[in-house]
Amino acid sequence: MANIIVGKAFVLGDNIDTDQIIPAEHLVYSTSNPSELKMYGKFSLSGVPIEKSGLPNGSCKFIEGEELTSGYSIVIGGKNFGCGSSREHAPLSLHVAGVKIIVAESYARIFYRNSVDGGFIIPIESIEKLNDKISTGDEIEIDLGKNNLTVMTTGKTYNLKPLGSVIEIVRSGGLFNYARKKKMI
Amino acid sequence: MGMTITEKIFAKASGKKILQPGENVWLNVDVLMTHDVCGPPTINIWKNEFGVNAKIWDKNKLVIFPDHYIFTNNPHANRNVDLLRQFSAEQNLPNYFDVGTEKYKGVCHIALAEEGFNIPGTVLFGTDSHTCTSGAFGMFATGVGNTDAAFILGTGKIWEKVPESMKFSFHGEMPEYLTAKDLILHILGDITTDGATYRAMEFDGEAIEKMNMNERMSLTNMAIEAGGMNGIISVDDVTKNYLAEIGIKEYDEFYSDADSKYFSIYEYYVSSIEPTVAKPHSPDNRDTVRNVEGTKLTKCYIGSCTGGKITDFQNTAKILVGQKVKVPTFIVPASTQVAAKLSEETINGISLKEIFLNAGCIIAESSCAACLGGPSDTIGRSTDGDVVISTTNRNFPGRMGSKTSEIYLSSPLTVAASAISGVITDPRKFL
């Protein structure tokens, strides 16, 4: 796990559920076939209503035209990110689209577990509400050593919550790597 | 300090005497359930991690119900069922309920109850967020993703955080116009979609004691809609009788101690709750049916793990008997057992099935169907501009199909009354 993550932010609202992250109709694609796997990237965040896609203005496409990955590698969310179904295809789709890290005020339990245990994305909790302070397209630097986030365009820095009890799983790159390290499997 | 029922089950499953909410423990899993959407990727992860020739931890403890995308021509969806079939043959699984055979059951959470996999005091994980439904049987049940499920497949264990518990007590006798769905939608309006995140939701009180198991499952089913880790109701005579009928007599009974610590306690008097809806686009967007009466509808839908049980159709039929529906109305029995009962159960000598057909409803085969949209040829799927009232559990944007459709969630009584009028209607007008 890199300590410094730099990228462009894609900003979303509260309660981004898994149907918005990857609509259920796309869950038919194989996750092991490389060409089908790409479809999860293509349709990532395709369920977000267009007016709420890329705040504050909305109408931003997370995936442009016929692209399979996104130009945004950092997602900024609000409360209860990833609520709804247990589909691991949700953090997987963001990962396939090129997202490295999510910063949200809070997460739904299963999405959080899936992000961590699957080793797909690092889910970080912000201390304050950030989705009204960061705009889609802002260049962001996240320092996981110092637990803070800097908006390069404004130079403002915000503190983030440390990863807590799951940090070892995140650092190992997922549950299986962690369990091997601990000689559990 | 006393322990809650959820803490006691965690203690048993982790081999610890004392544990604290917030602490991470490793649980021994009694049953793992999966289905056609999450089964194939779970199997794929398991094979990658444990090797192509590996054997699962305990073939009697894995239960697979294909149920999500069943009656579709989508080749990828059908391939997923083929993958389950192949895996089940390869591992010689006794609990695979294949499509197109007499063993086919339909929606997993209801089939788990019918087939006797819900055993009080045990721990059940499933690759479906509504796995919490099984908590109605005094057990710990929750949803996980594919990686966690693959880990369980190989080891029989998984880590989990001991949840704090919230208690919801319902006092008084349920009026005829209320169902468990009204109660859980009411709770959601109070605590919102993240009000129980990482917590257990425990239900009790006189109204719960008098509820049958199907209605109890409507409550625990939607614990996840508040972000809950699990919903749970202790064993009582209603549970024992249900289990005895399917031949289950031995199990551990756990009850919360009187001095258990709760994160919060909510007390409700059911007589003060009205027929309730969740308006678009969130299950916590609560209102009374009265306040949205007259909203024009294009579809009505009665089905799913939360709203497609036999008791849901008894409630529906009570209102639809002798009536005609004004908008397309879909009847989707959750399981094949429920579907069979539609022909057996009667009102005034007319079977529920006949009541629905006479009213002009469309009866579909048992599966998850349009509850989660599904492939484009899924029966009942919402299309652009649809306004749907449904007994299902989620109304997020696009959940039932089109992103531009609007979904109202309500009890089967309210859906039935609304189907007759073509606009959202308070069921008290027909009772």
HADDOCK unambig.tbl for C-alpha pairs under 7 A between the chains (distance, minus, plus):
assign (segid A and resid 19 and name CA) (segid B and resid 399 and name CA) 6.18 0.50 0.50
assign (segid A and resid 24 and name CA) (segid B and resid 372 and name CA) 6.42 0.50 0.50
assign (segid A and resid 24 and name CA) (segid B and resid 373 and name CA) 6.61 0.50 0.50
assign (segid A and resid 24 and name CA) (segid B and resid 374 and name CA) 5.89 0.50 0.50
assign (segid A and resid 25 and name CA) (segid B and resid 373 and name CA) 6.67 0.50 0.50
assign (segid A and resid 25 and name CA) (segid B and resid 374 and name CA) 4.70 0.50 0.50
assign (segid A and resid 25 and name CA) (segid B and resid 375 and name CA) 4.93 0.50 0.50
assign (segid A and resid 27 and name CA) (segid B and resid 37 and name CA) 6.61 0.50 0.50
assign (segid A and resid 28 and name CA) (segid B and resid 37 and name CA) 6.88 0.50 0.50
assign (segid A and resid 28 and name CA) (segid B and resid 76 and name CA) 5.30 0.50 0.50
assign (segid A and resid 28 and name CA) (segid B and resid 77 and name CA) 5.10 0.50 0.50
assign (segid A and resid 29 and name CA) (segid B and resid 76 and name CA) 6.23 0.50 0.50
assign (segid A and resid 31 and name CA) (segid B and resid 41 and name CA) 6.05 0.50 0.50
assign (segid A and resid 32 and name CA) (segid B and resid 44 and name CA) 6.96 0.50 0.50
assign (segid A and resid 47 and name CA) (segid B and resid 398 and name CA) 6.75 0.50 0.50
assign (segid A and resid 80 and name CA) (segid B and resid 194 and name CA) 6.01 0.50 0.50
assign (segid A and resid 83 and name CA) (segid B and resid 227 and name CA) 6.97 0.50 0.50
assign (segid A and resid 84 and name CA) (segid B and resid 225 and name CA) 6.77 0.50 0.50
assign (segid A and resid 85 and name CA) (segid B and resid 128 and name CA) 6.63 0.50 0.50
assign (segid A and resid 85 and name CA) (segid B and resid 129 and name CA) 5.03 0.50 0.50
assign (segid A and resid 86 and name CA) (segid B and resid 127 and name CA) 6.38 0.50 0.50
assign (segid A and resid 86 and name CA) (segid B and resid 128 and name CA) 5.17 0.50 0.50
assign (segid A and resid 86 and name CA) (segid B and resid 129 and name CA) 4.70 0.50 0.50
assign (segid A and resid 86 and name CA) (segid B and resid 143 and name CA) 6.22 0.50 0.50
assign (segid A and resid 86 and name CA) (segid B and resid 144 and name CA) 5.87 0.50 0.50
assign (segid A and resid 86 and name CA) (segid B and resid 145 and name CA) 5.53 0.50 0.50
assign (segid A and resid 87 and name CA) (segid B and resid 145 and name CA) 6.00 0.50 0.50
assign (segid A and resid 88 and name CA) (segid B and resid 145 and name CA) 5.01 0.50 0.50
assign (segid A and resid 88 and name CA) (segid B and resid 146 and name CA) 5.96 0.50 0.50
assign (segid A and resid 108 and name CA) (segid B and resid 197 and name CA) 6.36 0.50 0.50
assign (segid A and resid 108 and name CA) (segid B and resid 227 and name CA) 6.10 0.50 0.50
assign (segid A and resid 109 and name CA) (segid B and resid 197 and name CA) 6.51 0.50 0.50
assign (segid A and resid 109 and name CA) (segid B and resid 198 and name CA) 5.91 0.50 0.50
assign (segid A and resid 110 and name CA) (segid B and resid 144 and name CA) 5.86 0.50 0.50
assign (segid A and resid 110 and name CA) (segid B and resid 145 and name CA) 6.80 0.50 0.50
assign (segid A and resid 114 and name CA) (segid B and resid 145 and name CA) 5.65 0.50 0.50
assign (segid A and resid 117 and name CA) (segid B and resid 147 and name CA) 6.46 0.50 0.50
assign (segid A and resid 117 and name CA) (segid B and resid 148 and name CA) 6.89 0.50 0.50
assign (segid A and resid 118 and name CA) (segid B and resid 147 and name CA) 5.56 0.50 0.50
